[in-house]
């Protein structure tokens, strides 16, 4: 284990795990936000086109 003791390596592992968990959380949250924005825009576009279609009929 080199010059470091067990608890030092354990803290390195916990720190790395926390960073990976933080990265995964940010990535998944961003995906949800982007998906929500795309769905909102699609819904807005559908409402816009349905209003113009009703006027034509």
Secondary structure, 3 states (H helix, E strand, C coil): CCCCCHHHHHHHHHHHHHHHHHHHHHHHHHHHHHHHHHHHHHHHHHHHHHHHHHHHC
